[in-house]
């Protein structure tokens, strides 16, 4: 190899802030930062949690909007303020906030917002994943109104699924609870009394699959071959927070029944100075409206912290 063909490693590009994650939290943070005239890069791997859903609900003025349309509008808005967005994946991070991207690009930031969300691991029942977001659902606040008064089933994933079965009775009085692999000994007497009081039927036995006719869910099939009619099946996926970058940075995590999430203050600041977490990476129940608010709060706090840091440096100089 000649001297002229030796490639020198590219210097890392510098930004005030790198936002890892291009969902509601990341885009909301980027909008605030762009309007505050901060050089900002959004790294978007393109894996929004709500991609299977046709519409998002409960977001004032955006109720019923398709998630993909919501994100497209958000991308257009941040571009107006000079925010750069790349479709890439952050695969590494070093102290000082040098972020390595899957494409080979390396960027540096003075501050970091991690908005990488989480992944939903669904029960391994045939047909559940294929119909998730359609007539297999997880959140009654997100979808309950649209399927109200239909025949509901609740596929248990843990004893906590009793709570889900009780909640969905707000939207339908025809609810059947399938304990699935949750045994009777896992259910408390209070659980059973509440299910009975709510009028929820309990059908024991492992669920082996779904029955679908004309692209519509019509029943679940148990391992014993019996079928039980329903139109909508609720189930609780296992939440897997995407905390790899936070772990690499040494952020403290705390275990919850729904996964390990970063320890943060009310603004989303983690235990690593200069690193904020926003959206579902900091909690499984952050709906779109909450995630957007969290991104806004993190960005506004971060911007003020950067400003004061720069002024203090100027005073010391």
GUPALO-450784 format. One record per residue (C-alpha): x, y, z; residue number from 1. Coordinates in Angstrom, 3 decimals, padded with zeros to 6 digits. Layout:
# residues N
LODO        u        v        w drenfi
LODO        X        Y        Z    NUM
...
//
This chain:
# residues 317
LODO        u        v        w drenfi
LODO  000.000  000.000  000.000      1
LODO  001.437  003.367 -001.005      2
LODO  001.507  006.381  001.224      3
LODO -001.142  008.059 -000.926      4
LODO -003.646  005.239 -000.359      5
LODO -003.356  005.187  003.448      6
LODO -006.582  006.528  004.870      7
LODO -006.383  008.560  008.006      8
LODO -009.213  008.047  010.466      9
LODO -011.792  010.777  010.206     10
LODO -012.103  013.151  013.109     11
LODO -015.339  012.890  015.025     12
LODO -017.877  015.532  014.076     13
LODO -018.849  017.741  016.992     14
LODO -022.324  018.743  018.135     15
LODO -023.723  020.408  021.202     16
LODO -026.124  017.506  021.627     17
LODO -026.560  014.064  020.137     18
LODO -030.030  012.586  020.573     19
LODO -030.060  008.809  020.201     20
LODO -033.552  007.774  019.175     21
LODO -035.946  009.353  016.688     22
LODO -039.315  008.610  018.273     23
LODO -041.621  011.038  020.056     24
LODO -039.169  011.709  022.897     25
LODO -036.125  012.176  020.667     26
LODO -037.876  014.388  018.120     27
LODO -039.479  016.515  020.826     28
LODO -036.073  017.042  022.444     29
LODO -034.535  017.882  019.082     30
LODO -037.248  020.443  018.357     31
LODO -036.533  022.286  021.599     32
LODO -032.784  022.148  021.028     33
LODO -033.021  023.311  017.426     34
LODO -035.160  026.264  018.431     35
LODO -032.576  027.038  021.127     36
LODO -029.941  027.216  018.361     37
LODO -028.039  024.173  019.595     38
LODO -026.202  022.116  016.993     39
LODO -028.055  018.833  017.274     40
LODO -027.869  015.410  015.660     41
LODO -030.655  012.829  015.931     42
LODO -029.600  009.227  015.357     43
LODO -032.675  007.243  014.379     44
LODO -032.541  003.451  014.022     45
LODO -036.112  003.453  012.715     46
LODO -037.620  001.051  015.263     47
LODO -040.551  002.876  016.912     48
LODO -042.379  000.831  019.516     49
LODO -045.821  001.738  018.167     50
LODO -045.057  000.782  014.545     51
LODO -047.605 -002.106  014.561     52
LODO -050.454  000.279  015.457     53
LODO -052.506  001.889  012.701     54
LODO -053.321  004.930  014.836     55
LODO -052.214  006.523  018.090     56
LODO -054.761  007.763  020.584     57
LODO -054.978  010.036  023.596     58
LODO -052.613  012.741  022.310     59
LODO -054.554  015.999  022.377     60
LODO -054.887  017.401  018.804     61
LODO -053.230  014.264  017.373     62
LODO -055.811  011.656  018.424     63
LODO -056.178  009.008  015.712     64
LODO -053.083  010.081  013.788     65
LODO -051.043  007.240  012.242     66
LODO -047.721  006.894  014.096     67
LODO -045.706  007.018  010.868     68
LODO -047.381  010.305  009.905     69
LODO -046.681  011.730  013.365     70
LODO -042.979  010.939  013.021     71
LODO -042.828  012.313  009.472     72
LODO -044.293  015.633  010.629     73
LODO -041.835  015.711  013.518     74
LODO -038.885  015.182  011.203     75
LODO -040.050  018.034  008.987     76
LODO -040.396  020.325  011.987     77
LODO -036.912  019.727  013.399     78
LODO -035.373  020.206  009.938     79
LODO -036.711  023.791  009.888     80
LODO -034.371  024.602  012.784     81
LODO -031.251  023.046  011.333     82
LODO -031.360  019.784  013.265     83
LODO -029.640  016.946  011.432     84
LODO -031.251  013.510  011.422     85
LODO -029.565  010.347  010.184     86
LODO -031.009  006.870  009.792     87
LODO -028.327  004.971  011.645     88
LODO -027.730  003.055  014.836     89
LODO -025.526  004.024  017.781     90
LODO -023.407  000.956  018.496     91
LODO -020.934  002.362  020.974     92
LODO -020.230  005.301  023.231     93
LODO -017.093  006.389  025.053     94
LODO -016.567  008.803  027.944     95
LODO -016.725  012.342  026.671     96
LODO -019.724  011.299  024.598     97
LODO -017.987  010.020  021.483     98
LODO -020.697  007.999  019.771     99
LODO -019.888  005.312  017.209    100
LODO -022.521  004.640  014.552    101
LODO -023.169  001.424  012.665    102
LODO -022.315  003.171  009.392    103
LODO -018.774  003.816  010.640    104
LODO -019.384  007.462  011.367    105
LODO -018.165  008.853  014.696    106
LODO -019.678  011.910  016.353    107
LODO -018.953  013.786  019.557    108
LODO -021.378  015.647  021.775    109
LODO -021.134  017.936  024.743    110
LODO -024.324  016.403  026.079    111
LODO -026.318  013.274  025.281    112
LODO -030.021  012.420  025.300    113
LODO -030.810  008.708  025.152    114
LODO -034.304  008.081  023.797    115
LODO -033.831  004.539  022.506    116
LODO -037.154  003.231  023.815    117
LODO -037.874 -000.410  024.435    118
LODO -038.837 -003.574  022.594    119
LODO -041.971 -005.601  023.326    120
LODO -041.426 -009.349  023.631    121
LODO -044.758 -011.033  022.978    122
LODO -045.951 -014.366  024.330    123
LODO -044.827 -017.226  022.117    124
LODO -048.366 -018.225  021.155    125
LODO -048.722 -018.785  017.389    126
LODO -050.509 -015.901  015.728    127
LODO -050.048 -013.332  018.499    128
LODO -047.123 -011.485  016.917    129
LODO -048.766 -011.414  013.490    130
LODO -051.904 -009.740  014.811    131
LODO -050.296 -007.452  017.391    132
LODO -051.564 -003.896  017.032    133
LODO -054.686 -005.051  015.174    134
LODO -056.928 -007.286  017.282    135
LODO -054.186 -008.427  019.666    136
LODO -053.597 -005.411  021.885    137
LODO -051.821 -004.462  025.086    138
LODO -053.060 -001.039  026.197    139
LODO -056.748 -000.267  026.735    140
LODO -055.994  003.453  026.964    141
LODO -054.444  003.254  023.495    142
LODO -057.047  001.028  021.820    143
LODO -059.965  000.380  024.174    144
LODO -062.361  002.924  022.671    145
LODO -061.893  001.538  019.165    146
LODO -062.811 -002.022  020.236    147
LODO -065.372 -001.149  022.907    148
LODO -068.228 -003.558  023.647    149
LODO -066.667 -006.446  021.730    150
LODO -065.868 -009.850  023.190    151
LODO -062.492 -009.515  024.913    152
LODO -060.011 -012.120  025.984    153
LODO -056.993 -011.518  028.206    154
LODO -053.998 -013.812  027.725    155
LODO -052.041 -013.900  030.973    156
LODO -048.272 -013.559  030.905    157
LODO -047.795 -013.118  034.668    158
LODO -050.056 -013.014  037.724    159
LODO -050.124 -009.231  037.192    160
LODO -052.261 -009.874  034.106    161
LODO -055.235 -009.993  036.465    162
LODO -054.922 -006.209  036.678    163
LODO -055.161 -005.975  032.889    164
LODO -058.268 -008.170  032.869    165
LODO -059.907 -005.936  035.461    166
LODO -058.942 -002.754  033.618    167
LODO -060.409 -003.764  030.262    168
LODO -063.853 -004.242  031.819    169
LODO -064.073 -000.453  031.550    170
LODO -064.458 -000.945  027.780    171
LODO -066.390 -004.224  027.596    172
LODO -068.483 -006.313  029.961    173
LODO -067.747 -009.456  027.935    174
LODO -064.287 -010.406  029.203    175
LODO -062.680 -013.843  029.489    176
LODO -059.435 -014.332  031.389    177
LODO -057.089 -017.071  030.160    178
LODO -054.504 -017.806  032.879    179
LODO -052.491 -019.728  030.238    180
LODO -049.314 -020.857  032.041    181
LODO -050.147 -018.919  035.234    182
LODO -051.294 -021.531  037.741    183
LODO -054.111 -021.180  040.202    184
LODO -051.638 -021.033  043.055    185
LODO -050.172 -017.861  041.476    186
LODO -053.512 -016.078  041.819    187
LODO -054.482 -014.666  045.192    188
LODO -057.905 -014.939  046.738    189
LODO -058.282 -011.199  046.200    190
LODO -057.512 -011.695  042.492    191
LODO -060.237 -014.307  042.155    192
LODO -062.779 -012.267  044.102    193
LODO -062.132 -009.169  042.003    194
LODO -062.396 -011.086  038.742    195
LODO -065.720 -012.514  039.872    196
LODO -066.975 -009.125  041.046    197
LODO -066.073 -007.607  037.669    198
LODO -067.945 -010.363  035.840    199
LODO -064.781 -011.728  034.218    200
LODO -064.939 -015.414  033.265    201
LODO -061.820 -017.483  033.915    202
LODO -060.987 -020.344  031.537    203
LODO -058.044 -022.478  032.720    204
LODO -055.727 -024.226  030.307    205
LODO -052.798 -023.279  028.104    206
LODO -053.578 -021.241  024.990    207
LODO -052.140 -023.041  021.953    208
LODO -053.060 -020.602  019.196    209
LODO -055.500 -018.150  017.660    210
LODO -058.407 -018.822  015.333    211
LODO -058.596 -016.337  012.466    212
LODO -061.332 -016.209  009.798    213
LODO -061.309 -013.731  006.906    214
LODO -058.414 -011.897  008.538    215
LODO -060.400 -011.440  011.763    216
LODO -059.662 -012.913  015.163    217
LODO -062.635 -015.083  016.148    218
LODO -061.397 -017.338  018.967    219
LODO -058.481 -018.778  020.902    220
LODO -057.706 -022.478  020.848    221
LODO -056.523 -024.236  023.982    222
LODO -054.077 -027.107  024.166    223
LODO -056.979 -029.511  024.814    224
LODO -058.462 -028.563  021.429    225
LODO -061.356 -026.510  022.751    226
LODO -062.027 -023.057  021.279    227
LODO -063.429 -019.966  022.975    228
LODO -064.955 -017.181  020.923    229
LODO -063.695 -013.614  021.164    230
LODO -062.974 -010.650  018.923    231
LODO -060.107 -008.930  020.731    232
LODO -057.253 -010.378  022.747    233
LODO -055.342 -008.279  025.258    234
LODO -051.950 -009.399  026.511    235
LODO -048.995 -007.793  028.266    236
LODO -045.690 -008.045  026.380    237
LODO -042.443 -008.299  028.281    238
LODO -040.820 -004.882  028.101    239
LODO -037.112 -004.906  027.222    240
LODO -035.617 -001.422  027.675    241
LODO -032.903 -000.550  025.173    242
LODO -030.391  000.572  027.791    243
LODO -027.174 -000.655  026.179    244
LODO -025.694  002.830  025.741    245
LODO -026.632  003.813  029.279    246
LODO -025.010  000.667  030.644    247
LODO -021.825  001.377  028.710    248
LODO -021.697  004.841  030.190    249
LODO -022.073  003.417  033.684    250
LODO -025.548  004.819  034.374    251
LODO -027.175  003.374  037.468    252
LODO -030.215  001.209  036.743    253
LODO -032.945  000.045  039.080    254
LODO -034.871 -003.187  038.730    255
LODO -038.652 -003.064  038.424    256
LODO -041.229 -005.762  037.673    257
LODO -041.125 -004.426  034.105    258
LODO -037.369 -004.393  033.509    259
LODO -034.287 -002.426  034.527    260
LODO -034.586  001.313  033.940    261
LODO -032.155  004.182  034.570    262
LODO -032.229  006.091  037.815    263
LODO -033.221  009.638  036.798    264
LODO -034.331  012.874  038.380    265
LODO -037.555  014.661  037.445    266
LODO -035.943  016.058  034.253    267
LODO -034.584  012.718  033.056    268
LODO -030.982  013.355  034.124    269
LODO -029.264  010.038  034.773    270
LODO -026.541  009.347  037.309    271
LODO -023.998  010.118  034.558    272
LODO -023.466  013.905  034.390    273
LODO -024.454  015.244  030.988    274
LODO -026.646  012.281  030.025    275
LODO -030.441  012.431  030.009    276
LODO -032.942  009.651  029.331    277
LODO -036.372  010.284  027.818    278
LODO -039.323  008.207  026.672    279
LODO -039.783  004.474  027.106    280
LODO -036.115  003.898  027.900    281
LODO -036.867  005.442  031.307    282
LODO -040.224  003.719  031.903    283
LODO -042.440  001.174  030.173    284
LODO -045.656  003.210  030.562    285
LODO -044.490  006.367  028.769    286
LODO -047.183  006.833  026.125    287
LODO -046.490  009.048  023.108    288
LODO -047.755  012.201  024.783    289
LODO -045.697  011.492  027.910    290
LODO -042.596  010.634  025.873    291
LODO -042.859  013.899  023.937    292
LODO -043.220  015.844  027.186    293
LODO -040.222  014.037  028.670    294
LODO -038.096  014.878  025.647    295
LODO -039.099  018.527  025.897    296
LODO -038.275  018.645  029.613    297
LODO -034.895  016.980  029.162    298
LODO -033.910  019.280  026.316    299
LODO -034.933  022.473  028.081    300
LODO -033.044  021.451  031.209    301
LODO -029.987  020.415  029.211    302
LODO -029.922  023.694  027.293    303
LODO -029.990  025.717  030.493    304
LODO -027.275  023.564  032.013    305
LODO -025.040  024.079  028.960    306
LODO -025.599  027.826  029.055    307
LODO -024.654  028.105  032.728    308
LODO -021.645  025.852  032.226    309
LODO -020.360  028.080  029.444    310
LODO -020.926  031.246  031.484    311
LODO -019.143  029.770  034.487    312
LODO -016.192  028.844  032.258    313
LODO -016.108  032.404  030.928    314
LODO -016.122  033.808  034.452    315
LODO -013.243  031.555  035.503    316
LODO -011.250  032.577  032.418    317
//
